[in-house]
Amino acid sequence: MGDFSRQVLQTLGSSFTLDDLRASLSRAAEDFHARDQETVATARKILTLAQSNYEVQFAPDSRVSERVLFPVTPSQSNGIEDARFVPV
């Protein structure tokens, strides 16, 4: 892991929001005076990875047939893999 990525992750807790990540990326970019293509590409990859991973929770009393997921991220532009609904 490079210094830029390490700095981004060090400022985040074990649980964070996408806005928290964006803020951390912005701070690290300022600290590193990040304008080179490699750092910009790393920041973009970190953000894309975060946008590709999420958890969805539905109301416990909703029927499975009422639960709909829409593709919203670039990684889902060609569709979404089969959803797995499991009890928690």
C-alpha positions as CSV (number, residue, x, y, z in Angstrom):
1,M,0.0,0.0,0.0
2,G,1.4,3.4,-0.9
3,D,1.7,6.4,1.3
4,F,-1.3,8.2,-0.2
5,S,-3.6,5.2,0.4
6,R,-2.2,4.7,3.9
7,Q,-3.0,8.3,4.8
8,V,-6.5,8.1,3.4
9,L,-7.3,4.9,5.4
10,Q,-5.6,6.1,8.7
11,T,-8.1,9.0,9.1
12,L,-11.1,6.6,8.7
13,G,-12.5,4.5,11.4
14,S,-13.6,0.9,11.0
15,S,-17.0,2.2,9.8
16,F,-17.3,5.3,7.6
17,T,-19.6,6.9,5.1
18,L,-18.9,7.7,1.5
19,D,-18.8,11.4,2.5
20,D,-16.2,10.6,5.1
21,L,-14.1,8.8,2.5
22,R,-14.4,11.7,0.1
23,A,-13.3,14.1,2.8
24,S,-10.3,11.9,3.6
25,L,-9.3,11.6,-0.1
26,S,-9.5,15.4,-0.4
27,R,-7.3,16.0,2.7
28,A,-4.8,13.4,1.5
29,A,-4.7,15.0,-2.0
30,E,-4.0,18.4,-0.4
31,D,-1.3,17.0,1.8
32,F,0.4,15.2,-1.1
33,H,-0.2,18.1,-3.5
34,A,-1.7,15.3,-5.6
35,R,-1.8,16.3,-9.2
36,D,0.2,13.4,-10.7
37,Q,-1.8,10.9,-12.7
38,E,-0.8,8.0,-10.4
39,T,-2.2,9.6,-7.3
40,V,-5.4,10.8,-9.1
41,A,-5.9,7.3,-10.4
42,T,-5.4,5.7,-7.0
43,A,-8.0,8.1,-5.5
44,R,-10.4,7.3,-8.2
45,K,-9.9,3.5,-7.7
46,I,-10.5,3.9,-3.9
47,L,-13.7,5.8,-4.5
48,T,-14.9,3.3,-7.2
49,L,-14.2,0.4,-4.9
50,A,-16.1,2.0,-2.0
51,Q,-19.1,2.7,-4.3
52,S,-19.1,-0.9,-5.4
53,N,-19.5,-2.3,-1.9
54,Y,-22.6,-1.6,0.1
55,E,-25.2,-3.3,2.3
56,V,-28.9,-2.9,1.8
57,Q,-31.4,-3.3,4.6
58,F,-35.2,-3.7,4.0
59,A,-38.0,-3.4,6.5
60,P,-38.4,-6.8,8.2
61,D,-42.1,-6.9,7.3
62,S,-41.5,-6.3,3.5
63,R,-42.1,-9.2,1.1
64,V,-39.1,-10.4,-0.9
65,S,-41.1,-9.7,-4.1
66,E,-41.3,-6.0,-3.0
67,R,-37.5,-5.6,-2.7
68,V,-35.9,-4.0,-5.7
69,L,-32.2,-3.1,-6.3
70,F,-31.4,-0.7,-9.1
71,P,-27.9,-0.4,-10.7
72,V,-26.5,3.0,-9.7
73,T,-22.7,2.7,-9.8
74,P,-20.3,2.4,-12.8
75,S,-19.5,-1.2,-11.8
76,Q,-23.2,-2.1,-12.1
77,S,-23.7,-0.5,-15.6
78,N,-24.0,-4.0,-17.2
79,G,-26.3,-5.3,-14.5
80,I,-26.2,-6.6,-10.9
81,E,-25.4,-10.2,-9.9
82,D,-28.1,-12.2,-8.3
83,A,-29.1,-10.8,-4.9
84,R,-28.9,-13.2,-1.9
85,F,-31.5,-12.4,0.8
86,V,-30.6,-14.0,4.1
87,P,-32.1,-13.6,7.6
88,V,-30.0,-11.8,10.2
